[in-house]
Amino acid sequence: MSTQDDIGIGCAAYRADITTSYGYVPSKGAGIAFCVLFGVSMVAHIVQFSLKRTWWASVFAVGCATELLGWAARTWSSDCPYNSTAFLMQISTLIIAPTFFTAGIYVILGRLIQHFGRESSILSPKLYLWIFCTCDVISLVIQAAGGGLASAETDSTPGTHTMVAGIVFQLASLTAFVLCAVDFLRRATRLGLLKLMARGPLAMLLGAMVLSTVVIYIRSVYRTVELAQGWHGYLITHESYFVGLDGVLMVIAVGVFNICHPGWLLPAGGDGQRHGASVEVKMLNDPEAR
């Protein structure tokens, strides 16, 4: 009788007597839908950052491309549910993809701090990028090492525990970033900067940044619980949770920046802009200065 190992390389049809690595057969409809959604967002981001020459914003397009690869692999798995290449491909890409979105958010917050002045943040703009991107890379390395152990060993428990440690570290670093972002809003409120942001294009960008951060955080909590339950846990073996708490949330996380693209909404950097912002804040807070 054939086993999963025997048919892991080919493209065998689903059989009730052989369990797939997913615990189910991935939905082809969901796979195609998310391929289209991330593909459209990717093309839009490429056009947007090219027109505005905001090359750093290419991280959103790269993240979309990574999501597209992952969902393409799940579409492949809908026809070939036992193919190990497709399974490993979707695991690696869909875990990595959100880090490109968070990198873009780190840059946006850094640009806002640069515009409004160093006093608006506990950290400098460059430190945001270096600290939190480094944490993301470390977490991905830990998760990759755990995945390698889980796939190479007969007992996948040590590898699974290593992967959980990596994703918990990622969640912890994201939590630290959220706290820093909250501190920025607190300082901005105290300095009167929110009055500037609330009445112009920065309001849209700030709202997009908050929404994207919230959905990425929810997704990170979900993936942490999912992996903590193990490869045969309830969450990981029910596709509806993955579609709703990963696929849909990541479409929102990156799609909101198609609508509120930082290339159009971020002010130009430089001391002149920061000085102008400071003067405008004083005018808002002191009617006699108008």
N, C-alpha and C positions, 0 to 999 in steps of 0.2 A: 504494500500500500504506500502511496506517496505521502510524504510529510511536508511540512512547511519549508524545511531546509532544502528539500529536493526541488521545490518549485520557486524558490526565492529569487532566482535569476531570470526566469522566463516570464510568461504572461498567461498564467493559468486562470481560468474562470473560478469564481467563488464556489466552494463546496462546504456544505453544512458540517461535515465531519472534520474540517480543518479550520482552526481559528486564525484570523488574520492578526498581524502585529498591532493593528488599531483596536481590535475588539469589535469591529464592524467594517462594512464596506463604505468608504468615503463617497459622499454624494457627488455625482458628476455635475448636477445643476449648480450646487454651491461652488464647486471648483471653477466652473466656467464663469459664473457671475462675479466672483472675486477676481479672477484673471482680468475680466473686462474692466472692473472698477479700478483696480490698481494700475492697469495699463493706461486707462484714460487719465488718471491722476498723474502718472509718470510723464506722459507726453505733455500735459498741461504745465507741469513744473519745469520741464526742459524749455518749453517756449517762454515761460515767465522769467526764469532766471537768465536766459539768454538775452531777452529783450532789455532787461534792466541791468544786465551784467553784474548781477549779484551771485558770483560763482560759488560762494559758500553755501547758498541755498540749494545747490545740487545734491546735498545730502538727502533732501526729501525725495528727489528722483531716484537716487541710489536705493533708498529704503523701499520705494515702490517696486523697483526692479527685483529686489530681494524677496519681497512679498509675492510678486508675480511668479517667481521661480518656485516658491513654496506651494502656492495654490495650483500651479501647473503640475507639480509632482503629485498633489492630491487628486487632481483630475486624472492623471495617469493611473493612480492607484484605484480609481473607480472601475477601470477596465482590467487592471492587473493588481488585484488586492494583496497578492503575496510577494510582489516584487520588492526585494529588500533595498535596492538602489533608490526607488521612488520614496520608500518610507523614510530612509535616512536623509534623503535630500530635503523633504518637507520639514523634518525635525530641525535640522541645522539652520535652514534659511528662515523659518518662521520664528525661531528663538532670537536670531541675530537682528532681523529687520527693524524692530522698534528702536534699537540703539541709534540708528541713523536719524530717526525722528527726534529723539531726545537731544542728540547733538545739535540739531537745528534750533531747538528750544533754548539750549544753553547759549548759543550765539545771540539769539534774539534778546534774551535777558541781559547779556553782556553789552549789547548795543544800546539798550535802554539806559543802563547804568552809565555808559560812556557819554550818552547825550545829556543826562540830567546831573551828572557829577558824582564823584567818588563817595560823597557823603550819603548817597542814596542806597548804599549797599555795604554789608559787612565784608564782602570780598571784592577784589578788583575784577574787571571784566575778563581778563586773561585767565585768572585763577579758576573761574567757573568752568571754562573749556578744559583746562588741563586737569583739574581735580576730578570732575565728574566723567569726562571721557575716559580718563585713565581707569577709574573705577569700573566703567562699563566694559572696558577691554579685559580687565582682571577677571570680572565675573564670567565673561564669555570663555576665557581660557580655562577657568575652573569647570564650567559646564561642558566644554569640549573634552577635557580630560575625563570627566565623569562618564560622558557618553562613550568614549573609547573603552573605558573599563567595563561598562555595562554590556557593550557589544562583544567584547573579547573574552570575557569570563563566563563560565557556566553559571556561577552565582552572580546575578546582576546587582545584588544588594549594595556592595561597596561603591559601585559606579553610580547607582541611583542616589545614594547618600551624598556623594560628591557633587552631583548635578544639583541636588536640593541646596547644598551649601552655596553653590555658585549663584543660583537664582535668588536665594535669601540675601546674599551680599548685594546683588543688583537692586533688590527691593529696598535694602537699607540705604544704599547710595541715592536712590531716587527719593526716598523719604527725606534725606538730608538736603537734597536740592529743593524739595517742596518747602522745607522750613526756611531755607535761604530766600526763596521767592516770597514767602509770607513776610519775612523780615524786610524785603525790598518794598512791599506794599505798605507795611507799617511805617517805614521811614518816609516813603513817598507821601503818605497821608499827612504825616507830621510836618513835612517840608512844603506841603501844598502842591506837590507835583501831580497828584491825582486830578486836580482841577484842570490841569493842562491836558492830561491823557483822556479825560472824560468828555472833552468837547471837540475832539478832532479824530483823525484817522488812527491815532494811537489807541483809542478806545476799542476799535475793532481788533487791532493786533493784540492788545492785552487780553481781550476776551477770547480770541483764538488760542493764545498761549495757555490760558487757564483751562479752557475746555480740553485741549490736546493733552495737557499734563494730567488732568483728572482721569481721562479715559485710559491713558497709558498706565497710570497707577492702578486703576481697577483691574486692567489686564494682567499686570504684574502680580497682584494679589491672587488672582485666579490661577495663573500658571504656577505660583508657589504652592498653593493648596493642591492643585492637580498633580504635580510631581511628587509632593509629599505623600500622597495616597498610593504611589507606586504605579507600575506599568499596567496593572490590572485593576486599578481603582475605579470608582464610579465615574468621576469627572472625565478621565482620559478615555473611557470606553463608551462615552455618550457624545456623539458628534454635535448635538444641538448646543451644548455648552461651549464647545470650541468655536462654532460658527458665531454665536452671539457675543461671547466674552473675549474673543481674539479677533476674528475676521471683521465683524461689524465695527468694533471699537477702533481697530487700526485704520479702517477706511475713514472714520471720523477724524482720527488723530492727524492724518496727513491731508485729507480732503479739505479740512477747514482752512489750511494754508493756501489752497488754490483760490478760495474765496477771499481770504484776507492775506494776500501774499506780502511778505515783508519787504520785497523789492519796491512795492508801491507805497507801503505804509510807514516804513522806517524813515526817520529823518536822517539827513547826511550827517556823518560824524564830524568831529573837529571842535576846537576850542571856541570858535565863533558861535556854533550852534549851542554849546553848553552855556556860554555867556548869555545868549539870547533867551534860553530857557530860564535861567536864573532871574534875569530882568523881568520876564513875564510873570514869574511866580511872585516876585515882590509887588508887581502891579496888582495882581489878583488879591494879595493879602493886605495891601495898603491902598485904599481908595484914593488917598491924597497924592499918591505917586502917579496916578493916571493923567 
